[in-house]
Amino acid sequence: MFSKASRTAIAHTLSSIANCDWPDEYPELLTSLINLLSSGSPDSVHGAMQVFTEFIKSDLTEDQILPVLRELLPVLLSILGSTETHSAPTRARSVAVFRQCVTALFMVKDQHPQGTKEAVSTILPVWLEAFKVLLKIDPKQDVTNTDNWDGLAVRIQIFKTLDTIHTSFPRALTSYLQNFLTESLVHLQALHPTFTQYYLLTSESAPCSSEDEPIELPQLICPIMDFAAAVTRGGKVRDWFTVDNLNALLAAILDFVQMTNEDEETWANNANVFVAQEDDETEAYSARVAGFDFLGCLVDRSPAITARSLQLVVQHVVQSSQQQRDAGRQDWWRPLEATLAAIGSQAEAILDCIDDEVDSGRAKPIDIEYLLSNVIPSILNLSQHVFLQGRGFVFASQYSKLLPTELAGQYLDAALQVIEGTEGGIPVKISAVKAVHNFFQGGADSALVTLAPRITKGLGPFLFVTSEDSLSLVLETLSVVLEVEQGKWLTTEMADSLVLALLEVWNKNIQGTLEFQRQFDSLLTDIFTTLARSPASGVYEVVVKQALPPLSAAIASASADESWVAGSAIEIVTSIIQGSPESGLGEGFFALVAPNLFKCLGESADRDVLQNGIVCLTVVIRKDCNQLVSWHDGNGRSGLEYTLTLIAKILESSDESGGLAIGDLIIHLLRRAGEAVLPVLPQLLEAMARRMRTAKTATFLQVILRDLFLSTDMTNSLVIPFAFLIINNQRDTVLSLLETIELPHGSGLEGLINTWCENAETFQGFWPSRISTLGLIQLFVSERPSLQNLIVKGDIIVNTTNRNTPTQFTPIPFPVKALKLLLHDVQSGGESATMSAQGGGETYDVDSDDDEEEWTTEEKLHQGFKEDEFAFLSDMLGPRGMAFDNDDVLDESDDEDLKNDPVSVMDMQAHLIAFFKECAARNTANFSALAGQLKAEEMLVVQQIVGAGI
């Protein structure tokens, strides 16, 4: 007789064999496994189901799944119903395998719609009826007067399977939803006493299964809440949510989100776990987290109704908690803490609901002010119940919007006393910090500025005793405090000690996990930028004096195996530069960091280090270009030469992602360095031209979205500098140079124009798009013969009957393509074209007589995408349908100085109209003949522009 572990190992081995040999070399496998399931032997059934779990998941093809399910599912259903023959764990496994079958069925529904429809209509109802019968059995039978909790295993798998069915085939479940919601509520109510006994009142371990595997009650509670939450989001059973049902459901949720004994012990001793469990994206799933999620679904679906029911439930909890406290119950605080935590988790939605109801002339659905005035103050001094005490601080800060100024000040002062005090454990200290963070994040600067120095001083010691999640919370809090009135209240002494502390924290935590490191670096750089930006006298100078030498040393000393140290140090230096005053970086700034920075960038092959270095140099050029141009090393080599060497290194690299910021560096260098860059301009342009044609130019119809944006950014980096030079009196110089450069598939000019035209409608950023538009105008009016005869890709040829046909384009002269792009800009109110060049503009339809999959009418209108998919892509690709002069399109990705550039503030619509009118009047580049090659719709637009304007 094999042990369970042996059977599991054998099952895994057999699954691996099946992956290679079934069905050709092992045709009898399926029959043998089903015979084992039908044998009645628990061991045989257990082993066979282990194989089927892996088998269905990975080894069945689309054509094999339906035949296998027809044979397998009746046997599984028989096992589920054989309560006398098979144990509960075995029956639970039959449901688990069935759930895997449902998932497999969902995966093939598009390939076999008729077969799937038949299976869903004939198989699912039988199983759902079986689930109804099993869930009707009182769940208390499985947890009372029994040596094990085997029965829970079946219920766990049933609710998980219901959730899967609801996700995969919701229509099949529609008529059963009210019944299963009722059973969900019955289960929650029936199992709460057991939950209280084993998880709240004592440390007694819950019974295991008969197979010595732990079965925890939360393993059932979570799937129940997940299923009910999914049904709530679906909105198909609104009639079920009567006042009585909703009140009972909310009461059940609050029962199960109470802190367990294990929670209390863990959170009291581990600050990071305590902080993480409050995070919306926590990975530590529990009944508490599931309950918060479920409550969020209820509030989202019916805010006012849910809030009114919450009011009734909260009143009951407050009253019963006080009664239990008066009766001397030690755990009286748990329900109250859970209720405050649950309502606090939905603070934003509840506040919005209150505002909406009041604005509509209705009464507030829930009285949060009562809690803030009459409940919370009394628990802030309960040091013997630190979790409730801490929850009081956090709750008050989550609803600080409703607090009168005086009361808010009292709460904040109380939190500060906890932070400054020497007493108090981890929960209340962390809660006080979180409360300060919330108060400062949503409060008015004028009310907080007097407390900012005190809080900054109080947070200082926390920097040295926290790590990971708790350190992130402290840094987030420090960041929002420093932003109050831009830190004008800072003193040089405070800045000095703060910088030294932050650098010590940086040294201590530089080797954290990747996820933490990213968050840590982001927080730290934000803080350094805020410190450097402070208008307080002498603060910037102190930041530079204390931070720059050790950061420069770190850049130089970091080994290749610790490249992240150099990369992080460069990021912090960049953040200080970003916060520097308008007057410049200050004497000697760049001279101090330049030698080590250029040495590191010259030797490093690390993508992140190079990327950070490029960004750093770009910001230096923007803020104080003269420091880079005037700096020379001991051998007389200038900062400009080093920068050009770095650019050449990036352009020669095959790794595009390492050079996505190179365009910004080149653009700002050209804008700021002026004549200093002219001697090396030919070499720079040739390197850019050669790299441009090797950069990826994939469209979103050919590759996944991620590759699209990598390629678009790289092309943007290489084309826009050319466009910038063309519109800044270097047009003929640039074009003449490009005509002499020979590339594998033509001249440098051909490479530029083809790349430009193929990507003009996907350039990212407001300023670059405008530069592209102005550059196209200059190219058109140049009337250069080499441009007049250049053929580029025109409109896409769409095969309306076969989506798998390779993309083709109509060939058109470059001047015609330029007019098409500029016309689109006019029609967008002066906004640069943002739809895909390959998919935008007019399309030609060609017929197909093959039997390939056809596009739907909706997909024909949106280049092979559903309307919502196309809208999503359009939003990501750039602003659309918005006036080009609308400041809203100047997003955070555009540099501040570019926003103030003359190109950004000019009236582009008027400029384009003037261009078309002048070309028509002078017949520039044989304009009339070129216009004749446009589509009828495009020609009509031209006529409107030339005639009366738009």
Secondary structure, 3 states (H helix, E strand, C coil): CCCHHHHHHHHHHHHHHHHHHCCCCCCCHHHHHHHHHCCCCHHHHHHHHHHHHHHHHHCCCHHHHHHHHHHHHHHHHHHHHCCCCCCHHHHHHHHHHHHHHHHHHHHCCCCCHHHHHHHHHHHHHHHHHHHHHHHHCCHHHHCCCCCCCHHHHHHHHHHHHHHHHHHHCHHHHHHHHHHHHHHHHHHHHHHHHHHHHHHHHCCCCCCECCCCCECCCHHHHHHHHHHHHHHHHHCCCHHHCCHHHHHHHHHHHHHHCCCCHHHHHHHHHCHHHHHHCCCCCCCCCCHHHHHHHHHHHHHHHCHHHHHHHHHHHHHHHHHHHHHHHHCCCCCCHHHHHHHHHHHHHCHHHHHHHHHHHHHCCCCCCCCHHHHHHHHHHHHCCCCCCHHHHHHHHHHHHHCHHHCCHHHHHHHHHHHHHHHHCCCCCHHHHHHHHHHHHHHHHHCCHHHHCCCHHHHHHHHCCHHHHCCHHHHHHHHHHHHHHHCHHHHCCCCHHHHHHHHHHHHHHHHHHCCCCHHHHHHHHHHHHHHHHHHHHCCCCCHHHHHHHHHHHHHHHHHHHCCHHHHHHHHHHHHHHHHHHHCCCCCCCCCCHHHHHHHHHHHHHHHCCCHHHHHHHHHHHHHHHHHHHHHHHHCECCCCCEHHHHHHHHHHHHHHCCCHHHHCCHHHHHHHHHHHHHHHHHHHHHHHHHHHHHHHCCCCCCCCCCCCHHHHHHHHHHHHHHHHHHHHHHHHHHHHHHHHHHHHCEECCEEHHHHHHHHHHHHHHHCCCHHHHHHHHHHHHHHHHCCCHHHHCCEEEEEEEEECCCCCCCCEEEEEEHHHHHHHHHHHHHHCCCCCCCCCCCCCCCCEEECCCCCCCCCCHHHHHCCCCCHHHHHHHHHHHCCCCCCCCCHHHCCCCCCHHHHCCHHHHCCHHHHHHHHHHHHHHHCCCCHHHHHCCCCHHHHHHHHHHHHCCC
